[in-house]
Amino acid sequence: MTRRQHWTQEALVEGVRAGDRRALARAITLAEDSDPLAHGVLRALYPDTGRAHSVGVTGPPGVGKSTLVGALLAEIRGAGRTAGVISVDPSSPFSGGALLGDRIRLADHFLDPGVFIRSLGTRGHPGGLAEATLQAVLLLDASGKDVVFVETVGAGQGDVRIMGVADTVVLVLMPGSGDSIQALKAGIMEIPDLIVVNKMDHPGARTTVGEVRSVVSLDRRPGWRPPILLTDAVRGENVAELLSEIDRHRAHLEADGVLAERRGRRLAEEVVALATSRARRRLERAIAADTALRELLDAVARREVDPLSAVSELEAVTLGSGTEGVARPADTGGGARAVDADTPPSGGAAPQHEP
């Protein structure tokens, strides 16, 4: 009997609720692998979520995000609270697995029973976040963690997806780097709820704070104004103040009634993102299984069919939309047809269904 067969849905659900680390680790793995069992586990645990404060930590690579998260964990544990960390690592281009660098830098907390740390590989997912990140956050929430950190790859302006999984977003910058101002320009300026300039002993630290403040001042919208803090994560300087600001932002969201609205929008966006991802996989399987659809794409390359007409044809495969007026390549006996992507072509095997 394999290790996986020991875990039933009921055992996983009860284990996660009880904060069992093995059950939590297994449930996150199932979610990351899109295992059908994960759906049942998440469905059963979903009513137990909504208590944890999810905190996104983003910023350019090399600014000390992992070190800062480690320092925040020490403060949180010192206050008697529990925490989880999801480190979204770049996937290896060869194995597809996470490089696990962030977990190495959080090694001081590995043996702490009040802290759960997990790396997820991006697996090429756009926006710097693994597809299963929100599911992992929900599982940590259901396990009773008070705070859940999500540390992203740090993919610059593409990192905007962090807004989809965090109640509070912390943008970490490093003095003396042009990335600091670039990170606050179009595409990422509206993301942070707090801005941290790490490595405060750097000669250019206060200059960077001034530059950041001038950029942030361009935002004339009413409401919360992102505080700008100087920290030194290695020595733990001003980390307690940062945690206080993170807690203050959570209190602000609750007092203004914004927290529920923000979470609702986040969850709705995640539903659309997951549906889009699954539709893409269905379409890719349909193209791989149907020579007529591959011929349609070849016809675009030969300029026999225009791209938008081909898109309409492919939409018909996955969404069942009409294809009137669509120009098609000459029928060779197996013309492209509007069928469900999970319906096998004649003589072919049905593609595997998504869980």
PyMOL commands that set and color helices and strands:
alter all, ss='L'
color gray80, all
select helices_A, chain A and resi 4-6+9-17+21-32+36-48+65-78+101-105+107-109+126-128+133-142+156-164+179-182+205-216+239-255+258-289+291-301+307-319
alter helices_A, ss='H'
color red, helices_A
select strands_A, chain A and resi 53-58+83-89+115-121+147-151+168-173+194-197+228-230
alter strands_A, ss='S'
color yellow, strands_A
deselect
rebuild
show_as cartoon
